[in-house]
Structures are given as C-alpha cells and as structure tokens.
Amino acid sequence: RIAFLYTMAPCEATITTSVLQPEDVKSLPLPSEREETNSDTKYTHTLPHPGHSYRDHFSSLLLSGSYTLTMLEVAMFACLFLVFTVPSTSGPIMDYFDFKASASSLPRQHLPYVLLGLSLFRRAYNSYLEACFFALPSERTQTWDEHKLKRSTKDLCGREKEQLEQLVAHDAGSMLSTTLLEVVMYLAVDGFYPAEFKLWTGWAGLGERVVRIIANHLLMSFGMYWLHRSCHEIPALWKIHGVHHWAKHPLSRNTYEDHWFDNFGNAVVGQTCAQILIPLDLPTLVFSRLFRIGESLEKHSGLSSSVNIFHYITFVLFPYAQMPHHHDWHHEGYKSCNFTFSSIGGVWDCVFDTRQAGRAGDNPMKYNRATAVDKKMVEQAKTSKRRVTQSRLGWSMITPVLAVLAAAAAKLAASEFKVSV
C-alpha cells in the first residue's frame, strides 16, 4: 500500500462525492479508543468509501484532474518547444518578431526545458507530500476527527461540488497567465534568466550567492506578505483570495488552487520583482525556484515534521521559521484567520506582529515541531490571552506592494530593460 501511495500523482481530481456511510460511522473508534486503534481505521491507507476509485481524490493529470486541462498543458508546452527549441520553427518565428539573442540571457532553446522541469518537480513533490500525509497519520497537523469527511457534498479538503467546478477554469487561467508572464519576462528583459551556468565559483562566489538569495527571498516575501495580508483585510481583494480558502483542511494539492489572478499577482509581486531588484545567477535562481515551490507545497501539506524537507531546513536554522502548522491554522477562523501571512520563513510576521503559534501547542508531538518563537508564544498564552484585532488601514495597506512594483519598474526603466548579476 505504501508503494501504491507513492505512485499516486498530484492534484485535485474532478469532483468527489465520497461519503462516510452509516455502517462506516459505526466502525469508527470512539475518541478514547483512537490512540489504540489500528491506523488503517484512521483513514491512513484506505479511501473514505471502498466503492470509489483512488481517482476520486487523486489524478495523474494536471491541476483539477481535467483531461481538457491536461491536453491544454501538453499543447502549451508543445507550442513553447516549437517557438523556442525546434530549429525549423523557432528560427523563422524569432526572425519574424525581430528577436535578437543576447549573450547575457539563457539560450532561448533552454527556456522550455527550465519551465517543464519546474512543472515536473511541482508534480513529483506534491505526490510525495500527499503520500506522506496518508502514510504518516501521527505527523498530521489536524487530528483525525477534524479531517474526516462529514458531508457528501464536500471533498477531502472541505470544498463543495460547485467550488471544485469553478476551480477548473481558475486552474487553466493560472497555468496560462503565469507561463505567459515567464515568456514575456524572458523576451522583454535582457538577462532575466541569466546565461552563465557555473555551479562552483569559489568560496567568495558562494558567499555572495548566500547573501543574494537571502536578500532576494526577504524582498520576495516582503511583497507577498503585504499582498497576502491586504487580500485578507480588503473586502474587494478577499473576494479573489477567498477562493483559495475554500479549502479548510489544506493538502499540498491546494497550493495553487486559487483564483487565477491571485496566482498571477503573487508571481508578479514575488519572484518577478525579486529577480529584477536583486537578481540571482542561473544556478541560484533555479535553486530559489525549487525551494519556493517546495516550501509552498509543504505549507499546505497537512503535515508538520521532518518529511517537509524545505521547512525543516528553516526550522533548524531560524528560530522564527514558519512551519506548516502555522499555515494550516491560517486556513481556519474569521476570513480564515488574519495571522501568519509570510510566504518564506516567517520574519515579516514577527516584524509586523502577525505571528501566531498556530497548532504548535496542540499536543506534545506538535510542540516538538515548534520553533523557539512558537514555544515562547505557547508559554505566554498560558498566562495571557492575545486579543485578535482587525486593522483599519483599508486600501493603504497595499502601499508596500505598490512600492515594490514601482521600484522594479524604475530599475527596468533606468537599465533599459536589462538585469545583470
């Protein structure tokens, strides 16, 4: 069964109507019996109802599990390879649009391979995390009784049938808009994808790479922090971001299941502006993208343990690191909880006082996964209760986001649309 789970592919299937039947409920353990009951009865390796295929919850297809969307993805990558890689077609197309190759940019024939590699990594790592979720019940952030299916109209993550149908269109929009953004930035900004690929540049080069990637990620997470927080506290933006929070019990498949404009906005404010303002060389940029994808998937994985490779790195290195149990808690409560907005690490939640311990203190196991800051907050909560307040900044809250966008635009204008490390 474990082998079977690890072959399960990622992403949400079409629509699930699995439901706990009365006979299933009778066989469920009582709260006092759950710790002693065999793990197979805890929705560990079995599906909610034996009559349904694993495809009701998982799919080897992209995103919503739609065959149409998968064919759209295949067609999209076929077009990318025709335009950028295949000599007989890419040459005439580039000549027609008068695109001149730059020595400081990644060779155009390599771009589709980079984008395809990132897509395959996203798919494979999502499968790994969801396999771990089903195989390791003791590592889950939410207890078994909170995560079981309760209504026939909801899927495993707590979404209604109509919501899943709407996500199919948003998944298509997300895929096309973010891929188009990558292509436009490559064509329009010289050096956005750097040409030179040197894995080792000496110890001095390594030190510079470390400083640059830390600064790049701090800037990236700063813009995304304020965009995310604005989406929670400005009603007009919440109508967009709220689509992502239809999932009350997140799994890694939910990471990119947003309103398409939400995904597009994060890509612009996050990785795009960060690469313009604090550019990374090609190996560091690839590592940054992989780290960001892994961190995003882990944040929604429903797990809080060392199986979350990227979060565990930050957990070991930084006392303020944000772990998956923070973001799991973020999907609950008023507007799904107006705390823990940081996309990478957790430093901006500490700086702007939106840090919460989340589910770190739920039980001893999760407490061992808590960071130093979590443990301090858990202890403080025993003697005093933090008051939850809503800010009154309104649309002015989005000012930091506009500042990041303006800085990136100004740098591009001053450099004549060139980026260099």
Backbone torsions as a table, in degrees:
resi	resn	phi	psi	omega
1	ARG	NA	-37.9	178.2
2	ILE	-62.6	-43.8	179.2
3	ALA	-60.4	-40.2	179.5
4	PHE	-62.1	-44.1	-179.0
5	LEU	-64.0	-36.8	-178.5
6	TYR	-73.0	-13.1	174.4
7	THR	-92.7	-7.8	177.6
8	MET	-63.2	135.1	-179.1
9	ALA	-90.9	167.5	-170.7
10	PRO	-80.4	178.6	162.3
11	CYS	84.8	160.8	-175.3
12	GLU	-73.8	139.4	175.2
13	ALA	-81.5	-177.5	-175.4
14	THR	-57.8	-82.1	179.4
15	ILE	-142.7	130.9	180.0
16	THR	-107.3	138.9	177.4
17	THR	-125.0	23.7	-179.9
18	SER	-62.6	143.7	-176.7
19	VAL	-148.9	146.3	173.3
20	LEU	-73.4	119.4	179.0
21	GLN	-81.3	159.5	179.6
22	PRO	-52.5	-40.5	-179.8
23	GLU	-67.2	-28.8	177.4
24	ASP	-70.2	-40.8	-178.5
25	VAL	-62.6	-39.5	179.7
26	LYS	-61.2	-30.2	-177.3
27	SER	-87.1	-5.8	-179.0
28	LEU	-72.4	144.8	-179.0
29	PRO	-72.8	149.2	172.8
30	LEU	-69.9	158.6	-179.0
31	PRO	-51.4	-39.1	-177.5
32	SER	-73.4	-17.1	-176.5
33	GLU	-98.0	-7.5	-169.1
34	ARG	-63.7	-36.8	-176.2
35	GLU	-70.0	-27.8	-177.6
36	GLU	-93.5	-8.7	-174.5
37	THR	-79.7	145.7	176.9
38	ASN	-54.7	140.5	-173.8
39	SER	-64.2	-22.5	-179.6
40	ASP	-64.0	-24.0	178.9
41	THR	-84.0	-1.4	-178.5
42	LYS	-102.5	28.8	178.7
43	TYR	58.9	43.2	-177.6
44	THR	-89.9	-61.1	-178.3
45	HIS	-112.4	-6.5	-177.8
46	THR	-104.3	159.0	178.2
47	LEU	-89.8	165.1	-175.8
48	PRO	-57.1	-32.7	-179.3
49	HIS	-144.5	130.3	-175.1
50	PRO	-59.7	-22.0	-176.6
51	GLY	-77.3	-3.2	-176.4
52	HIS	-111.1	148.8	177.7
53	SER	-80.0	157.4	176.3
54	TYR	-60.6	-20.1	180.0
55	ARG	-69.0	-12.4	175.4
56	ASP	-69.7	-17.4	179.4
57	HIS	-123.8	-21.9	-177.3
58	PHE	-130.1	159.6	178.2
59	SER	-151.2	147.4	173.8
60	SER	-81.9	-2.0	-178.2
61	LEU	-90.5	170.4	-178.9
62	LEU	-76.5	145.5	167.1
63	LEU	53.5	-111.1	-170.6
64	SER	-76.7	1.8	-176.7
65	GLY	77.1	18.7	-178.4
66	SER	-89.0	131.1	176.0
67	TYR	-63.2	-34.9	179.0
68	THR	-63.6	-43.2	179.4
69	LEU	-67.2	-36.6	178.8
70	THR	-65.5	-42.2	177.0
71	MET	-65.2	-34.3	176.6
72	LEU	-64.6	-40.6	178.0
73	GLU	-65.1	-43.4	178.6
74	VAL	-60.7	-44.3	179.8
75	ALA	-64.1	-39.0	-179.9
76	MET	-62.7	-46.9	179.4
77	PHE	-69.4	-33.2	176.0
78	ALA	-61.9	-41.8	178.2
79	CYS	-64.9	-41.0	179.1
80	LEU	-61.2	-42.7	179.8
81	PHE	-68.6	-36.3	177.5
82	LEU	-65.8	-40.2	-175.9
83	VAL	-76.8	-36.4	-171.0
84	PHE	-109.9	-23.8	-167.7
85	THR	-115.7	-48.3	-176.1
86	VAL	-67.9	117.8	-173.9
87	PRO	-57.2	-40.6	-174.5
88	SER	-67.8	-21.6	-179.7
89	THR	-111.0	-36.3	-175.6
90	SER	-68.4	-38.1	-179.5
91	GLY	-59.5	-55.7	178.6
92	PRO	-59.6	-37.3	-180.0
93	ILE	-65.0	-45.9	179.8
94	MET	-65.9	-36.0	176.6
95	ASP	-66.7	-38.7	-179.3
96	TYR	-62.7	-40.4	179.8
97	PHE	-90.7	5.8	176.9
98	ASP	55.9	41.8	177.7
99	PHE	-88.7	122.6	-179.9
100	LYS	-103.5	128.0	178.6
101	ALA	-64.9	141.6	179.6
102	SER	-110.6	141.4	179.7
103	ALA	-69.0	-19.5	-178.3
104	SER	-93.3	-2.8	-179.6
105	SER	-108.8	153.4	174.8
106	LEU	-54.2	133.3	175.6
107	PRO	-52.3	135.4	-171.5
108	ARG	-59.0	-31.6	-178.9
109	GLN	-68.1	-14.3	-179.8
110	HIS	-89.4	-20.1	-175.4
111	LEU	-56.9	-49.2	179.0
112	PRO	-58.1	-34.4	179.7
113	TYR	-67.3	-38.5	177.8
114	VAL	-63.3	-48.3	-178.6
115	LEU	-65.4	-39.2	178.4
116	LEU	-67.2	-39.8	178.7
117	GLY	-61.9	-41.9	177.8
118	LEU	-64.5	-39.0	178.7
119	SER	-65.2	-42.3	179.6
120	LEU	-67.1	-38.0	177.4
121	PHE	-64.2	-42.1	178.6
122	ARG	-59.1	-42.9	-179.0
123	ARG	-67.4	-46.8	-176.7
124	ALA	-67.1	-42.2	-177.4
125	TYR	-70.3	-32.5	175.3
126	ASN	-63.1	-42.1	178.2
127	SER	-61.5	-42.6	179.0
128	TYR	-60.0	-46.4	-176.9
129	LEU	-67.2	-39.7	-179.5
130	GLU	-72.8	-32.4	173.5
131	ALA	-63.0	-42.4	177.7
132	CYS	-63.1	-36.6	-179.9
133	PHE	-60.4	-44.3	-178.1
134	PHE	-77.8	-29.3	-175.8
135	ALA	-85.6	-21.7	-173.2
136	LEU	-125.4	74.2	-177.3
137	PRO	-62.6	-28.6	-177.7
138	SER	-70.7	-15.2	-178.2
139	GLU	-96.1	0.9	-176.2
140	ARG	-73.7	146.6	-179.5
141	THR	-76.3	-30.2	178.3
142	GLN	-109.3	144.9	-177.3
143	THR	-71.1	162.1	-175.4
144	TRP	-56.6	-43.8	-175.2
145	ASP	-68.9	-23.6	177.5
146	GLU	-79.7	-26.5	-172.6
147	HIS	-97.0	-6.4	-178.3
148	LYS	-73.3	156.0	178.2
149	LEU	-69.4	137.3	-177.0
150	LYS	-120.6	-21.6	-179.8
151	ARG	-133.7	145.2	-177.3
152	SER	-68.7	-21.2	-177.2
153	THR	-86.8	-2.9	-177.2
154	LYS	-110.1	150.4	175.9
155	ASP	-89.4	-175.1	-175.6
156	LEU	-58.4	-29.7	-176.6
157	CYS	-94.8	3.8	174.8
158	GLY	92.9	22.0	-177.4
159	ARG	-106.5	148.3	-178.4
160	GLU	-81.0	162.8	-179.3
161	LYS	-57.8	-43.7	-179.2
162	GLU	-63.9	-35.9	179.8
163	GLN	-66.9	-40.3	177.8
164	LEU	-63.7	-36.4	178.2
165	GLU	-65.8	-39.5	178.8
166	GLN	-67.4	-32.9	-178.0
167	LEU	-64.9	-25.7	179.6
168	VAL	-60.0	-45.7	179.3
169	ALA	-67.1	-39.8	179.5
170	HIS	-66.7	-35.8	177.5
171	ASP	-62.2	-42.3	178.2
172	ALA	-63.7	-44.8	179.3
173	GLY	-62.7	-39.4	179.1
174	SER	-63.6	-46.6	-177.7
175	MET	-62.2	-46.8	-176.2
176	LEU	-71.8	-43.1	-175.9
177	SER	-69.2	-41.9	-178.7
178	THR	-72.5	-34.5	176.0
179	THR	-67.4	-41.4	176.9
180	LEU	-61.0	-39.2	177.2
181	LEU	-59.9	-44.2	179.3
182	GLU	-60.7	-44.4	-178.3
183	VAL	-65.7	-44.0	-179.2
184	VAL	-63.2	-42.9	-179.7
185	MET	-65.6	-36.7	177.9
186	TYR	-64.7	-44.8	-176.5
187	LEU	-75.4	-34.5	-172.0
188	ALA	-92.1	-28.2	-174.2
189	VAL	-114.7	110.3	-179.6
190	ASP	-65.8	120.1	178.2
191	GLY	88.6	5.9	177.6
192	PHE	-58.9	-43.7	167.3
193	TYR	-102.6	104.2	-174.4
194	PRO	-62.0	152.7	-176.4
195	ALA	-82.2	-44.2	-170.8
196	GLU	-74.9	133.1	179.3
197	PHE	-123.0	96.8	177.3
198	LYS	-122.7	114.7	-178.3
199	LEU	-69.1	-35.0	-176.8
200	TRP	-127.3	124.8	-179.7
201	THR	-124.0	22.1	-179.1
202	GLY	90.2	169.6	-177.8
203	TRP	-66.7	-35.2	177.6
204	ALA	-64.4	-41.0	177.5
205	GLY	-64.6	-39.0	177.9
206	LEU	-62.8	-43.1	178.5
207	GLY	-61.1	-41.4	178.2
208	GLU	-64.8	-39.7	178.9
209	ARG	-62.7	-42.1	179.8
210	VAL	-62.3	-46.2	179.6
211	VAL	-62.4	-44.1	-178.0
212	ARG	-65.1	-43.5	-176.5
213	ILE	-70.2	-33.8	175.7
214	ILE	-65.0	-46.4	178.9
215	ALA	-64.3	-40.6	178.6
216	ASN	-60.9	-45.2	-178.5
217	HIS	-71.7	-33.8	175.6
218	LEU	-64.6	-42.6	177.8
219	LEU	-66.6	-44.4	178.6
220	MET	-58.3	-48.3	-177.6
221	SER	-70.7	-26.7	176.8
222	PHE	-63.8	-50.9	178.9
223	GLY	-62.9	-42.8	-178.6
224	MET	-70.7	-32.1	176.8
225	TYR	-59.4	-50.6	-176.6
226	TRP	-71.9	-31.4	174.8
227	LEU	-67.2	-44.1	179.6
228	HIS	-63.3	-46.3	-179.5
229	ARG	-64.3	-39.5	178.0
230	SER	-62.5	-38.4	179.9
231	CYS	-64.7	-26.5	178.5
232	HIS	-83.5	-28.5	-170.1
233	GLU	-111.8	-6.8	173.9
234	ILE	-107.4	114.8	-172.7
235	PRO	-52.6	-40.6	-178.3
236	ALA	-64.2	-38.0	179.3
237	LEU	-76.6	-29.8	178.1
238	TRP	-64.4	-29.8	177.9
239	LYS	-62.4	-27.9	177.0
240	ILE	-84.1	-53.9	-175.4
241	HIS	-69.7	-25.8	-179.0
242	GLY	-59.8	-22.2	177.4
243	VAL	-59.2	-40.6	179.5
244	HIS	-64.5	-32.5	-175.9
245	HIS	-88.3	10.3	168.2
246	TRP	-60.8	-27.3	177.9
247	ALA	-82.9	107.6	178.9
248	LYS	-87.4	-20.9	177.9
249	HIS	-122.6	79.5	-168.9
250	PRO	-67.4	144.4	167.9
251	LEU	-124.5	167.5	-174.3
252	SER	-58.9	-26.6	178.7
253	ARG	-61.5	-22.5	-177.6
254	ASN	-79.5	-7.5	-171.0
255	THR	-53.6	-48.1	-176.5
256	TYR	-107.5	10.7	177.2
257	GLU	-85.1	77.6	-178.0
258	ASP	-125.3	176.4	163.5
259	HIS	-60.5	138.0	-174.3
260	TRP	-58.6	-35.1	-178.1
261	PHE	-72.5	-26.0	175.6
262	ASP	-65.3	-48.1	177.3
263	ASN	-61.9	-43.0	-179.5
264	PHE	-64.2	-43.4	179.1
265	GLY	-62.4	-41.1	177.8
266	ASN	-64.3	-38.3	179.2
267	ALA	-65.6	-38.1	-179.9
268	VAL	-71.1	-52.5	-175.5
269	VAL	-71.1	-30.7	-176.5
270	GLY	-87.2	-95.3	-170.2
271	GLN	-66.1	-32.0	-177.8
272	THR	-70.2	-52.2	179.3
273	CYS	-64.0	-36.9	-179.8
274	ALA	-64.4	-40.1	-179.6
275	GLN	-70.7	-30.1	177.4
276	ILE	-72.6	-45.2	-173.8
277	LEU	-82.0	-38.2	178.3
278	ILE	-132.0	77.8	-173.4
279	PRO	-66.0	147.6	178.0
280	LEU	-113.5	148.4	173.5
281	ASP	-70.9	167.6	-168.4
282	LEU	-59.1	-49.9	179.3
283	PRO	-59.6	-40.0	-179.7
284	THR	-69.5	-36.9	178.2
285	LEU	-63.8	-43.4	178.4
286	VAL	-62.7	-44.9	177.6
287	PHE	-60.9	-41.7	179.5
288	SER	-60.9	-43.8	179.7
289	ARG	-64.6	-43.2	179.4
290	LEU	-64.3	-42.2	178.8
291	PHE	-62.1	-43.1	-179.5
292	ARG	-64.4	-42.7	177.9
293	ILE	-63.0	-47.9	-179.9
294	GLY	-62.0	-43.3	179.7
295	GLU	-62.5	-40.7	-179.5
296	SER	-65.9	-44.8	179.6
297	LEU	-64.7	-42.3	-179.4
298	GLU	-64.4	-35.5	-177.5
299	LYS	-60.5	-29.9	-179.6
300	HIS	-102.5	8.6	-168.4
301	SER	-72.5	-16.7	-175.0
302	GLY	76.7	9.8	-178.8
303	LEU	-123.9	147.2	174.5
304	SER	-138.1	89.8	-177.3
305	SER	-164.9	-174.3	-178.5
306	SER	-71.6	-9.2	175.0
307	VAL	-68.0	-20.4	173.5
308	ASN	-81.4	89.2	-169.5
309	ILE	-59.0	-49.0	-173.8
310	PHE	-72.7	-39.8	177.1
311	HIS	-68.8	-32.4	179.9
312	TYR	-67.4	-31.7	175.6
313	ILE	-61.5	-47.2	179.9
314	THR	-69.6	-31.7	178.7
315	PHE	-63.2	-39.7	-179.6
316	VAL	-72.8	-38.1	-172.0
317	LEU	-87.5	-33.5	-170.3
318	PHE	-125.1	127.4	-178.6
319	PRO	-70.0	-18.6	-177.7
320	TYR	-99.1	6.7	-174.2
321	ALA	-55.7	143.4	177.0
322	GLN	-95.7	125.4	-177.1
323	MET	-103.1	169.1	179.9
324	PRO	-57.7	-28.5	-179.8
325	HIS	-68.2	-18.3	174.1
326	HIS	-73.5	-47.5	-175.6
327	HIS	-73.5	-29.0	175.4
328	ASP	-60.7	-44.0	177.7
329	TRP	-66.8	-30.9	-179.4
330	HIS	-62.5	-26.9	-179.1
331	HIS	-82.7	7.2	-179.7
332	GLU	-116.0	163.5	171.5
333	GLY	86.2	-169.4	-178.2
334	TYR	-60.5	127.2	-174.6
335	LYS	47.2	35.1	-179.6
336	SER	59.6	29.4	173.4
337	CYS	82.3	114.1	-179.0
338	ASN	-88.8	50.6	175.7
339	PHE	-142.0	166.7	177.2
340	THR	54.0	74.1	-177.1
341	PHE	-99.6	-14.1	-171.4
342	SER	-61.4	140.9	-179.2
343	SER	-90.5	-34.6	179.4
344	ILE	-130.8	130.0	-178.2
345	GLY	70.6	-125.6	179.8
346	GLY	-178.5	11.0	-171.9
347	VAL	-63.5	-36.9	-175.8
348	TRP	-72.8	-28.3	173.3
349	ASP	-65.8	-35.5	176.7
350	CYS	-70.0	-43.4	-177.7
351	VAL	-64.1	-42.4	-174.5
352	PHE	-102.4	16.7	171.1
353	ASP	59.3	42.3	173.0
354	THR	-118.3	21.3	-179.8
355	ARG	-83.6	136.4	171.6
356	GLN	-135.6	152.7	-179.4
357	ALA	-73.1	-14.6	179.5
358	GLY	63.3	-130.6	-178.5
359	ARG	-96.0	17.9	-176.5
360	ALA	-62.4	-30.3	-177.2
361	GLY	-101.6	15.0	-176.9
362	ASP	-63.6	-40.4	179.0
363	ASN	-156.2	168.4	-176.0
364	PRO	-56.8	-35.3	-179.0
365	MET	-61.8	-48.3	-178.7
366	LYS	-69.1	-30.1	179.2
367	TYR	-64.8	-33.3	176.7
368	ASN	-68.7	-22.7	176.9
369	ARG	-87.5	-6.2	-176.8
370	ALA	-74.0	148.5	175.2
371	THR	-81.4	174.7	179.3
372	ALA	-60.5	-39.7	178.8
373	VAL	-65.9	-40.1	177.2
374	ASP	-57.7	-49.2	-176.1
375	LYS	-61.8	-37.6	177.7
376	LYS	-65.1	-41.4	-179.5
377	MET	-69.8	-36.4	178.1
378	VAL	-63.5	-42.4	178.9
379	GLU	-66.3	-40.3	179.0
380	GLN	-65.4	-34.0	-178.8
381	ALA	-67.2	-21.1	179.6
382	LYS	-70.6	-24.5	-177.6
383	THR	-109.1	-21.7	179.8
384	SER	-145.6	147.3	-179.3
385	LYS	-105.9	124.9	-178.6
386	ARG	-74.7	133.8	179.7
387	ARG	-81.9	129.8	178.9
388	VAL	-87.5	121.9	-178.3
389	THR	-124.6	158.5	175.7
390	GLN	-110.1	132.7	179.7
391	SER	-71.6	159.7	-179.6
392	ARG	-117.4	29.6	-174.9
393	LEU	-79.9	-22.7	179.2
394	GLY	61.7	-142.4	-177.0
395	TRP	-67.0	-17.8	178.2
396	SER	-65.0	-17.2	179.5
397	MET	-64.5	-22.7	-177.2
398	ILE	-85.8	0.8	-179.1
399	THR	-55.8	-45.3	177.9
400	PRO	-59.1	-34.6	178.1
401	VAL	-64.9	-45.3	178.7
402	LEU	-63.8	-34.5	178.9
403	ALA	-65.2	-41.5	177.7
404	VAL	-64.1	-44.5	178.8
405	LEU	-62.6	-42.1	179.8
406	ALA	-65.1	-40.7	179.1
407	ALA	-63.7	-41.4	178.6
408	ALA	-65.8	-43.4	179.2
409	ALA	-64.0	-40.8	179.8
410	ALA	-64.4	-40.1	179.6
411	LYS	-67.1	-40.1	178.0
412	LEU	-63.2	-43.0	179.2
413	ALA	-63.8	-41.2	-178.4
414	ALA	-70.2	-31.0	-177.6
415	SER	-96.6	5.9	-177.1
416	GLU	57.0	46.1	175.9
417	PHE	59.6	47.2	174.6
418	LYS	-127.3	141.8	177.3
419	VAL	-125.9	131.0	178.6
420	SER	-139.6	143.6	-178.9
421	VAL	-78.8	NA	NA
